[in-house]
Amino acid sequence: MASRKKTFNIILIILIAVFIIAQFFGPEENTYQQVPDTDIAKVENVPAEVMSILKTSCYDCHSNNTSYPWYDKITLVNYYLAEHVEDGKKHLNFSEWGKLSHQKKQHALKEILEEVEAKEMPLKSYLLLHQDANLSLAEVKTLKN
């Protein structure tokens, strides 16, 4: 019995040590110092109110500039968030908007509106910790107009 307890304690110490060491490693952060020339804010005449909504509710997952929360410093969480952001950027990246053809931009705008009106975006999991990103009916109407 004492041998099992000793083995358990050794395994527990090793797991804790691995977890602590892992905190010094993480994925590359999705940030930039300067807004790229291809960003929607630079290539389109986006009204300030719409841009504010996009930055608050969309940019963390759909641009090359994520505002990271404190809990992103925890390994495993940061890898989950990095994968989530990469997936979001595959679907739509406002930082790369200027690289899209006119047809793809029109399609993206239609998709954005459908997702927002159906309350599919922002994701519910994102809204759990980012209540300010929750779109009001007035904000949805602003985006639609």
C-alpha positions as CSV (number, residue, x, y, z in Angstrom):
1,M,0.0,0.0,0.0
2,A,2.8,2.4,0.9
3,S,4.5,1.6,-2.4
4,R,1.4,2.6,-4.4
5,K,1.1,5.9,-2.5
6,K,4.8,6.6,-3.2
7,T,4.3,5.8,-6.9
8,F,1.3,8.0,-7.1
9,N,3.2,10.9,-5.4
10,I,6.1,10.5,-7.9
11,I,3.7,10.5,-10.8
12,L,1.9,13.5,-9.4
13,I,5.1,15.5,-8.9
14,I,6.3,14.6,-12.5
15,L,2.9,15.8,-13.9
16,I,3.1,19.0,-12.0
17,A,6.7,19.6,-13.1
18,V,5.7,19.0,-16.8
19,F,2.8,21.4,-16.4
20,I,5.0,24.1,-14.9
21,I,7.7,23.7,-17.6
22,A,5.0,23.7,-20.3
23,Q,4.0,27.2,-19.2
24,F,7.3,28.5,-20.8
25,F,6.2,27.4,-24.2
26,G,3.2,28.3,-26.3
27,P,2.0,29.0,-29.8
28,E,2.9,32.2,-31.7
29,E,0.6,35.1,-30.9
30,N,-1.7,36.5,-33.6
31,T,-0.7,40.1,-33.3
32,Y,0.7,42.9,-35.4
33,Q,2.2,46.3,-34.6
34,Q,0.7,48.1,-37.6
35,V,-2.6,47.7,-39.5
36,P,-1.8,46.1,-42.8
37,D,-2.7,47.8,-46.1
38,T,-5.1,44.9,-46.9
39,D,-7.2,45.4,-43.7
40,I,-10.8,46.2,-44.3
41,A,-10.4,49.5,-42.4
42,K,-7.9,50.6,-45.0
43,V,-9.4,49.3,-48.2
44,E,-13.0,50.1,-47.6
45,N,-14.9,53.2,-46.4
46,V,-16.2,51.5,-43.3
47,P,-18.3,53.8,-41.0
48,A,-16.8,54.3,-37.6
49,E,-19.7,52.6,-35.9
50,V,-19.4,49.5,-38.0
51,M,-15.7,49.4,-37.5
52,S,-16.2,49.6,-33.8
53,I,-18.6,46.6,-33.9
54,L,-16.2,44.6,-36.0
55,K,-13.3,45.3,-33.7
56,T,-15.3,44.4,-30.6
57,S,-17.1,41.4,-31.8
58,C,-15.1,39.9,-34.7
59,Y,-11.5,40.9,-34.9
60,D,-10.2,38.6,-32.1
61,C,-10.9,35.6,-34.3
62,H,-11.2,37.1,-37.8
63,S,-8.1,39.3,-38.1
64,N,-4.4,39.1,-37.7
65,N,-4.6,41.0,-34.4
66,T,-6.1,39.2,-31.4
67,S,-6.5,40.8,-28.0
68,Y,-5.5,38.1,-25.7
69,P,-7.1,37.6,-22.3
70,W,-5.1,36.8,-19.1
71,Y,-6.0,33.1,-19.3
72,D,-4.2,32.8,-22.6
73,K,-1.0,32.5,-20.6
74,I,-2.0,29.0,-19.4
75,T,-0.6,26.3,-21.6
76,L,-3.3,24.1,-23.3
77,V,-5.7,27.1,-23.1
78,N,-3.4,29.1,-25.4
79,Y,-3.1,26.2,-27.8
80,Y,-6.9,25.9,-27.9
81,L,-7.3,29.6,-28.5
82,A,-4.6,29.6,-31.2
83,E,-6.4,26.8,-33.1
84,H,-9.7,28.6,-32.7
85,V,-8.3,31.8,-34.1
86,E,-6.6,30.0,-37.0
87,D,-10.0,28.4,-37.9
88,G,-11.8,31.7,-37.7
89,K,-9.2,33.3,-40.0
90,K,-9.6,30.5,-42.5
91,H,-13.3,31.4,-42.9
92,L,-12.8,35.2,-42.8
93,N,-9.9,37.4,-42.2
94,F,-10.6,41.2,-42.1
95,S,-6.8,41.8,-42.1
96,E,-6.6,40.2,-45.6
97,W,-9.9,41.8,-46.9
98,G,-8.0,43.7,-49.6
99,K,-6.8,40.5,-51.2
100,L,-10.3,39.2,-51.9
101,S,-12.0,39.6,-55.3
102,H,-15.1,41.8,-55.5
103,Q,-17.2,38.6,-55.8
104,K,-15.6,37.0,-52.7
105,K,-16.2,40.2,-50.7
106,Q,-19.8,40.2,-51.7
107,H,-20.2,36.6,-50.7
108,A,-18.4,37.3,-47.4
109,L,-20.7,40.2,-46.6
110,K,-23.7,38.0,-47.3
111,E,-22.3,35.2,-45.0
112,I,-21.5,37.7,-42.2
113,L,-25.0,39.0,-42.3
114,E,-26.5,35.5,-42.2
115,E,-24.3,34.4,-39.4
116,V,-25.0,37.5,-37.3
117,E,-28.7,37.5,-37.9
118,A,-28.9,33.8,-37.0
119,K,-26.9,34.5,-33.8
120,E,-24.2,32.0,-34.9
121,M,-21.6,34.7,-34.6
122,P,-20.0,35.6,-32.4
123,L,-19.8,32.1,-31.1
124,K,-21.6,31.4,-27.8
125,S,-18.4,30.0,-26.3
126,Y,-16.7,33.3,-27.1
127,L,-19.5,35.3,-25.6
128,L,-19.2,33.4,-22.3
129,L,-16.1,35.4,-21.5
130,H,-16.6,38.4,-23.8
131,Q,-20.0,39.8,-23.0
132,D,-19.1,43.1,-24.7
133,A,-19.0,41.2,-28.1
134,N,-22.6,40.2,-27.8
135,L,-24.4,42.0,-30.6
136,S,-27.5,43.9,-29.8
137,L,-30.4,44.1,-32.3
138,A,-29.4,47.7,-33.0
139,E,-25.8,46.6,-33.8
140,V,-27.1,43.8,-36.1
141,K,-29.2,46.4,-37.8
142,T,-26.2,48.7,-38.2
143,L,-24.2,45.9,-39.8
144,K,-27.1,45.1,-42.1
145,N,-27.4,48.7,-43.2
